[in-house]
Amino acid sequence: MADQSRGELGDFLRSRREKLTPAALGLPPGRRRRTAGLRREEVAEQAGIGVDWYIRLEQGRAVSPSPTTIDALARALRLAPAEHAHLRALVRSGGPPRLHPRNRARFHPAHHR
């Protein structure tokens, strides 16, 4: 994923996280919040992914989330279908195509010159 795409992905995730409230997810309000919206930990827990992994995504670090992870984040962030499609596009943009494990053995750059 290109640097710009990673930054856009992080901005998108952050903006959607900030729009949600704990009440929208059925979570107790908990302790005082310094910023609006959910905490990163809450999004990661709802998505079933590690907090550190979510933080890396939101900070625009070089990580490559799987389609399953993206779908889990879309559910956790309660994204509309268009937002979910946009999230998938952000992840795909700038990165190399993902090869299914069965196809990796068949693809060798030397054979495609």
C-alpha positions in Angstrom: 0.0 0.0 0.0 1.4 3.4 -0.9 2.2 6.0 1.8 -0.6 8.3 0.6 -3.1 5.4 0.6 -2.1 4.4 4.1 -2.6 7.9 5.3 -6.0 8.0 3.7 -6.9 4.7 5.3 -5.9 5.9 8.7 -7.9 9.1 8.3 -10.9 7.2 7.2 -10.8 4.8 10.1 -10.2 7.6 12.6 -13.1 9.6 11.2 -15.5 6.7 11.4 -14.3 5.7 14.9 -14.9 9.3 16.1 -18.5 9.3 14.8 -19.5 6.3 16.9 -20.5 6.4 20.5 -20.3 3.6 23.1 -24.0 3.6 23.4 -24.4 2.9 19.7 -22.6 -0.4 20.3 -24.4 -1.2 23.5 -21.2 -0.5 25.6 -21.4 1.2 29.0 -20.2 4.9 28.9 -17.2 4.0 31.1 -14.7 6.5 32.3 -14.3 10.1 31.0 -13.4 10.4 27.4 -10.8 12.9 26.1 -12.0 12.7 22.5 -15.3 12.0 20.8 -16.3 8.6 19.7 -15.0 5.1 20.5 -11.5 4.3 21.8 -9.2 2.4 19.5 -9.3 -0.5 22.0 -13.1 -0.6 21.7 -13.0 -0.8 17.9 -10.3 -3.5 17.9 -12.4 -5.6 20.4 -15.5 -5.2 18.4 -13.6 -6.3 15.2 -11.9 -9.2 17.0 -8.4 -7.9 16.1 -5.5 -6.9 18.2 -5.3 -3.3 19.5 -1.8 -2.9 18.2 -2.9 -4.1 14.8 -5.7 -1.6 14.7 -3.4 1.2 15.9 -1.0 0.4 13.1 -3.8 0.6 10.5 -5.0 3.9 11.9 -1.5 5.4 12.1 -0.9 4.5 8.4 1.9 2.1 9.1 2.9 -0.4 6.5 0.5 -3.3 7.2 -1.5 -5.4 4.8 -4.9 -6.3 6.3 -6.8 -9.3 5.0 -10.3 -9.0 3.4 -11.6 -10.7 6.6 -10.0 -8.0 8.8 -11.5 -5.3 6.6 -14.9 -6.8 6.8 -14.6 -7.1 10.6 -13.7 -3.5 10.8 -16.6 -2.4 8.6 -19.0 -4.3 10.9 -17.3 -2.9 14.1 -17.5 0.7 12.7 -21.1 0.1 11.5 -20.2 1.2 7.9 -22.8 1.7 5.3 -22.3 -0.4 2.1 -20.7 2.5 0.2 -18.3 3.2 3.1 -17.4 -0.5 3.3 -16.6 -0.4 -0.5 -14.5 2.7 0.0 -12.6 1.0 2.9 -11.9 -1.9 0.6 -10.7 0.4 -2.1 -8.4 2.3 0.2 -6.8 -1.0 1.2 -6.4 -2.2 -2.4 -5.1 1.1 -3.8 -1.4 1.3 -4.2 -0.6 -2.2 -3.1 0.4 -5.3 -5.0 -2.3 -7.7 -5.9 -2.9 -10.4 -3.3 -2.4 -13.9 -4.7 -4.5 -16.7 -3.3 -2.1 -19.3 -1.7 -2.9 -21.8 -4.4 -1.9 -19.4 -7.1 1.4 -18.2 -5.5 3.2 -21.3 -6.6 2.1 -20.8 -10.2 3.2 -17.1 -10.3 6.9 -16.5 -10.8 8.1 -13.2 -12.2 10.8 -15.0 -14.3 8.1 -16.8 -16.2 6.3 -13.6 -17.1 9.0 -11.5 -18.8 
